[in-house]
Amino acid sequence: MQKQPVHTVVGGAHLFRRDTAAKLGRIAARYLDRYAADPAALAHALGNRPRPEIAEALPPETAEAVHRRVRAKLEREPVECFLIDFEDGFGARPEAEEDEAATATAAEVAAGAAAGSLPPSLGIRIKSLSETTGGRALRTLELFLAALARTGGELPDGFTVLLPKIVDAGQVERLAGALDRLEATLGLPENRVGIDLMIETPQSLVAPDGRIAVPGLVAAAGGRCRTVHLGAYDLTGAVAVAAEAQTLGHPLCDMARQLLQLSLGGSGVRLADGATNVLPVEPHRGTAEISPAERAENAAVVHEAWRLHYADVRRSLNQGFYQSWDLHPAQLVSRYAAVFSFFLEGLDAAASRLDRFVSAAGQAVLTGSVFDDEASGQGLLNFFLRGLASGALTAEEAARSGLTPAELETRSFPAILADRGKTLPQRPERRGG
């Protein structure tokens, strides 16, 4: 299975090009240069008047490493997952225009695959399968896949279709059935196209009889479901939460995240949190020279949006959601700052605990005041795997865990213990009473 990306970047299908990921990285780098040019400036941007939901601002001792790694990430791999949007980001357009966009976007994907310019993960969001837009959604899907097949291009690894505004399992079954037919028609392997689910209606979270609805939706995907995403704003809006209170920190979103975790834990389906909709958009733009006061206002607006996004990402990480959404290229700065600081701040404690636990041959152990058993051992291993995959941690830092690169590659704490057990001295067998 592919590594889980730290984010999903969403953009309208009419704007997608083969080099979109690199372009977004260049825009984000300009924001970094303009509003957080050095580690101290980044720490100030993210830590001035920190919000109460952040345990602490970006610490000075990690600011230099975070700043350096954010810049490198924007140059090397600015986008980990991109979602080509035919729904909210595309809007309601004439039929012919969406037909054209579906085929043109497929051509750009094929060209990007040939050039090696696509992000590691890619997908599309179709319109909902309601009576009003269902036919349109499936036509777009068919046109896109058929056009990509005609170019001779292959679907990117891990390619998924995101289904929004789900109200019942029948909609998921309809999409899975359409993909079955398209794969057969286009000569694609079975289950080549994954399905992602957007949980953004009350019906998709809780069924009419009171059961948690999500497992049934996952089952309706017929083994295709890869990731379940939380749509915070539609969900809170659907239950009459006031617009200004529709945030990722709303108690309803906390409850929804917990229900998703509890109902899908151990299923292999990944979870993704929603987006921060307050964007770092400069109020004074254009080619004309702006005044010092306007530049200061631009910086204040961008910094405040970064702080909110930083807080939201850190909350998601603390709650066990390692992926969430980004809507603006400048959010890549606060995204990676939050992800990298999360792993760097937890490195010392995690390395000490994992090294001590493995050295004890998997026997439950007390490290300081923390009790670790096998379940926490896998959690500590996952910490290093996610940190390495995102670029937050280096191989040298991961080695502080006491594990070799080969052991990390197993991704299994029981397997590591079993392998080490082969070389551990055996305890003499006790005889008698």
C-alpha positions in Angstrom: 0.0 0.0 0.0 1.2 3.5 -0.7 2.3 5.7 2.2 -0.4 8.0 3.5 0.1 11.5 2.3 0.1 14.3 4.9 -2.4 16.3 2.9 -4.8 16.5 0.0 -4.4 19.7 -2.1 -7.7 20.5 -3.9 -7.9 22.4 -7.1 -10.6 23.0 -9.8 -10.3 20.7 -12.8 -10.3 23.6 -15.2 -7.0 24.8 -13.6 -5.1 21.6 -13.5 -2.0 21.3 -15.6 0.8 18.7 -15.8 3.1 21.0 -13.8 0.5 22.2 -11.2 2.4 20.6 -8.3 5.6 22.4 -9.1 3.8 25.6 -9.7 2.1 25.4 -6.3 5.5 24.8 -4.7 7.0 27.9 -6.3 4.1 30.0 -5.1 4.4 28.7 -1.6 8.2 29.3 -1.6 7.5 33.0 -2.5 5.2 33.3 0.5 7.9 31.7 2.7 10.5 34.2 1.4 8.2 37.2 1.8 6.6 36.4 5.2 8.9 34.0 7.0 12.3 34.4 5.3 14.3 32.9 8.2 13.7 30.6 11.2 13.0 33.5 13.6 10.5 35.0 11.3 8.7 31.7 10.9 8.6 31.2 14.6 7.1 34.7 15.0 4.6 34.1 12.2 3.3 30.9 13.8 3.8 31.7 17.4 2.8 35.3 18.0 -0.4 35.2 20.1 -0.7 31.4 19.8 -4.3 30.1 19.9 -5.3 28.1 23.0 -5.7 24.9 21.0 -1.9 24.9 20.4 0.0 23.5 23.3 2.9 25.8 22.5 4.1 27.8 19.6 6.9 26.7 17.2 9.8 26.4 19.7 13.0 28.3 18.9 15.1 25.1 19.2 13.2 23.5 16.4 12.5 26.5 14.2 15.8 26.3 12.3 15.3 22.6 11.4 11.7 23.2 10.5 12.4 26.2 8.3 15.2 24.4 6.5 13.0 21.3 5.9 10.0 23.3 4.8 12.1 25.0 2.1 13.6 21.7 1.0 10.1 20.1 0.8 8.7 22.9 -1.3 11.5 22.4 -3.8 11.6 18.6 -3.8 8.0 17.5 -3.3 5.6 20.4 -2.5 2.4 18.3 -3.0 2.0 14.8 -1.8 -1.6 14.3 -3.0 -3.6 16.3 -5.5 -7.4 16.1 -6.0 -8.7 17.3 -9.4 -12.0 18.7 -8.5 -15.1 18.5 -10.7 -17.4 19.5 -7.8 -17.2 22.6 -5.6 -13.9 23.8 -7.1 -15.3 23.4 -10.6 -18.9 24.4 -10.1 -22.0 24.1 -12.3 -21.0 24.6 -15.9 -22.5 23.8 -19.3 -22.5 20.1 -20.2 -20.1 20.7 -23.1 -17.7 22.6 -20.9 -17.4 19.8 -18.4 -17.1 17.2 -21.1 -14.2 19.2 -22.5 -12.6 19.6 -19.1 -12.8 15.9 -18.4 -10.9 15.0 -21.6 -8.4 17.9 -21.3 -7.6 17.0 -17.7 -6.9 13.4 -18.7 -4.5 14.6 -21.3 -2.7 16.7 -18.7 -2.5 13.7 -16.4 -1.0 11.5 -19.1 1.5 14.2 -20.0 2.4 14.7 -16.4 2.9 10.9 -15.9 5.2 10.8 -18.9 7.2 13.8 -17.6 7.3 12.6 -14.1 5.8 15.8 -12.8 2.7 14.4 -11.0 2.5 14.3 -7.2 2.9 10.8 -5.6 -0.9 10.5 -5.1 -3.7 11.8 -7.5 -7.4 11.5 -7.7 -10.5 13.3 -8.9 -13.7 14.4 -7.1 -16.8 13.9 -9.1 -20.2 15.5 -8.4 -22.6 13.7 -6.0 -24.6 10.8 -7.2 -27.9 12.5 -6.4 -30.8 12.5 -8.8 -29.8 15.9 -10.0 -26.1 15.5 -10.7 -25.5 11.7 -10.7 -25.7 11.3 -14.4 -23.3 14.2 -14.9 -20.9 12.7 -12.3 -20.6 9.3 -14.0 -20.3 10.8 -17.5 -17.3 12.9 -16.3 -15.7 9.8 -14.8 -16.2 7.8 -18.0 -14.9 10.6 -20.2 -11.8 11.1 -18.0 -10.9 7.4 -17.8 -11.6 6.7 -21.5 -9.6 9.8 -22.6 -6.7 8.7 -20.5 -6.8 5.2 -22.0 -6.9 6.6 -25.5 -3.6 8.5 -24.8 -1.9 5.2 -23.9 -1.3 6.7 -20.5 -1.6 4.6 -17.4 -3.5 5.5 -14.3 -1.2 6.8 -11.6 -0.6 4.4 -8.8 -3.2 4.7 -6.0 -5.6 6.7 -8.2 -8.9 7.3 -6.5 -12.3 8.8 -7.2 -13.8 10.8 -4.3 -17.5 10.6 -3.8 -19.1 13.6 -2.1 -22.3 14.3 -0.3 -23.2 10.7 0.3 -26.7 10.0 1.8 -26.9 6.2 1.5 -24.9 3.1 0.7 -26.7 2.8 -2.7 -24.7 5.7 -4.0 -21.4 4.1 -3.1 -22.6 0.8 -4.7 -23.5 2.7 -7.9 -20.0 4.2 -8.1 -18.4 0.8 -7.5 -20.6 -0.8 -10.1 -19.7 1.9 -12.7 -16.0 1.3 -12.0 -16.4 -2.4 -12.5 -17.9 -1.8 -15.9 -15.3 0.8 -16.9 -12.4 -1.3 -15.9 -13.7 -4.2 -17.9 -14.4 -2.0 -20.9 -11.1 -0.2 -20.8 -9.0 -3.2 -20.1 -7.9 -2.1 -16.6 -7.2 -4.6 -13.8 -10.0 -5.3 -11.4 -10.1 -2.7 -8.5 -7.5 -0.6 -10.2 -9.4 2.5 -9.3 -9.9 3.2 -5.6 -12.9 5.0 -4.0 -12.5 7.7 -1.4 -15.6 8.7 0.7 -16.4 12.2 1.9 -18.3 12.2 5.1 -20.1 15.5 5.0 -23.8 14.8 5.5 -25.5 13.6 8.7 -26.8 10.5 6.9 -23.3 9.4 5.9 -22.2 9.5 9.6 -25.2 8.2 11.4 -27.9 6.0 9.8 -31.6 6.6 10.4 -31.7 3.7 12.9 -28.9 5.3 14.9 -26.1 3.0 13.8 -22.8 4.5 12.7 -23.2 4.5 8.9 -19.6 4.7 7.8 -18.7 0.9 7.9 -21.7 0.2 5.7 -20.5 2.8 3.2 -17.0 1.3 3.2 -18.5 -2.2 2.7 -20.6 -0.9 -0.3 -17.4 0.1 -2.0 -16.6 -3.5 -2.5 -13.0 -3.5 -1.3 -12.2 -0.3 -3.2 -12.3 2.2 -0.3 -8.9 3.7 0.4 -9.5 6.8 2.5 -12.5 8.4 4.4 -12.4 12.2 4.5 -14.2 14.4 6.9 -16.1 17.3 5.3 -16.4 19.7 8.3 -18.2 22.6 6.8 -21.0 20.8 5.0 -21.5 18.6 8.0 -21.7 21.4 10.5 -23.8 23.5 8.1 -26.2 20.6 7.7 -27.1 20.7 11.4 -27.6 24.4 11.5 -24.2 25.4 13.1 -23.8 29.2 12.4 -21.3 30.0 9.6 -18.8 31.7 11.9 -18.7 28.6 14.1 -18.1 26.1 11.3 -14.5 25.2 12.1 -12.4 22.1 12.4 -12.4 22.8 16.2 -16.1 22.6 16.6 -17.2 19.9 19.1 -19.3 18.2 16.3 -16.1 17.7 14.3 -14.3 16.3 17.4 -17.2 13.8 17.7 -17.2 12.9 14.0 -13.4 12.2 14.1 -13.8 10.0 17.1 -16.7 8.1 15.4 -14.6 7.5 12.3 -11.7 6.3 14.3 -13.7 3.9 16.5 -15.8 2.5 13.6 -12.9 2.1 11.1 -10.0 1.3 13.5 -8.0 -1.8 12.2 -9.9 -1.8 8.9 -7.0 -0.6 6.8 -9.0 2.4 5.6 -7.1 5.6 6.1 -8.7 8.7 7.6 -8.3 12.3 6.5 -9.4 15.5 8.3 -11.0 18.5 6.6 -9.7 21.9 5.5 -9.0 25.3 7.2 -11.1 27.7 5.2 -9.5 30.9 6.4 -6.9 31.3 3.7 -3.6 33.3 3.7 -4.7 35.7 0.9 -3.1 39.1 0.8 -5.6 41.9 0.9 -3.3 44.2 -1.2 -2.2 42.6 -4.4 -1.5 43.7 -8.0 1.4 45.1 -9.9 1.2 48.6 -8.4 3.6 49.5 -5.6 2.0 49.1 -2.2 2.7 51.2 0.8 4.5 50.1 4.0 1.2 50.1 5.8 -0.3 47.8 3.2 2.7 45.5 3.3 2.3 45.3 7.1 -1.4 44.5 6.7 -0.6 41.7 4.2 1.9 40.2 6.6 -0.6 40.3 9.5 -3.4 38.6 7.4 -1.0 35.9 6.1 0.4 35.2 9.6 -3.0 35.0 11.2 -4.2 32.5 8.6 -1.0 30.5 9.0 -1.5 30.4 12.8 -5.0 29.1 12.4 -4.0 26.4 9.9 -1.0 25.4 12.0 -3.3 25.0 15.0 -5.8 22.9 12.9 -3.0 20.6 11.5 -1.5 20.1 15.0 -4.9 19.3 16.4 -5.5 16.7 13.7 -2.1 15.1 14.3 -2.7 15.0 18.0 -6.0 13.3 17.4 -4.5 10.7 15.1 -5.5 12.2 11.8 -2.3 12.3 9.8 -3.8 13.7 6.6 -6.1 16.7 6.0 -6.9 19.2 3.3 -5.2 22.3 1.9 -7.0 24.8 -0.3 -4.3 27.5 -1.1 -0.6 27.2 -2.1 0.5 29.4 0.8 -1.0 26.8 3.2 1.9 24.5 2.2 4.1 26.6 4.4 2.0 26.2 7.6 1.2 22.6 6.6 4.8 21.4 6.6 5.8 23.6 9.5 3.1 21.9 11.6 3.9 18.4 10.4 7.7 18.8 10.8 7.5 20.4 14.2 5.1 17.7 15.5 7.6 15.0 14.7 10.7 16.9 15.7 9.2 17.8 19.1 8.3 14.2 19.8 11.5 12.7 18.5 13.5 12.5 21.8 10.8 10.9 23.8 9.7 8.5 21.1 13.3 7.4 20.3 14.1 6.7 24.0 10.9 4.7 24.5 11.2 2.6 21.4 14.9 1.9 21.9 14.3 0.9 25.5 11.3 -1.3 24.6 13.1 -3.1 21.8 16.1 -3.7 24.0 13.9 -5.3 26.5 12.9 -7.9 23.8 9.3 -6.7 23.8 8.6 -7.1 27.4 6.4 -4.4 28.9 8.7 -1.7 30.2 8.5 1.6 32.2 10.3 4.5 30.6 10.3 7.3 33.1 6.6 7.5 34.0 5.4 6.0 30.7 4.3 2.3 30.6 4.8 0.7 27.1 3.4 -2.6 25.8 3.3 -4.1 22.4 0.5 -1.9 21.1 2.4 1.2 22.0 5.5 -0.3 20.4 3.7 -0.4 17.1 2.5 3.2 17.6 6.1 4.3 18.3 7.2 2.5 15.1 4.5 4.2 13.1 5.7 7.6 14.5 9.1 7.1 12.8 7.6 5.6 9.6 5.3 8.6 9.2 8.1 11.1 10.1 10.4 9.6 7.5 7.8 9.4 4.8 6.9 13.1 5.2 10.5 14.3 5.3 10.1 15.5 8.9 12.7 13.1 10.1 16.1 12.1 8.6 17.4 8.6 8.5 20.0 9.5 11.1 17.2 10.8 13.4 15.2 7.6 12.9 18.2 5.6 13.8 18.0 7.0 17.3 15.1 4.6 17.8 17.6 1.7 17.9 16.1 0.2 14.8 18.0 -0.5 11.6 16.7 0.7 8.2 15.8 -2.9 7.3 13.8 -3.2 10.5 11.9 0.0 9.8 11.1 -1.3 6.4 9.2 -4.3 7.9 6.6 -1.7 9.3 5.7 -4.4 11.9 6.7 -4.2 15.5 5.9 -7.9 16.1 8.0 -8.9 13.1 11.0 -6.9 14.5 10.7 -8.6 17.9 10.3 -12.0 16.3 13.4 -11.5 14.1 15.5 -10.2 17.1 14.2 -13.1 19.1 16.1 -15.5 16.8 19.4 -14.0 18.1 18.5 -13.5 21.7 19.9 -16.0 24.2 17.2 -18.4 25.3 16.2 -18.5 28.9 17.0 -21.8 30.4 14.1 -24.1 30.8 13.0 -24.5 34.4 12.7 -28.0 35.8 10.8 -29.1 38.8 8.5 -27.1 41.1 
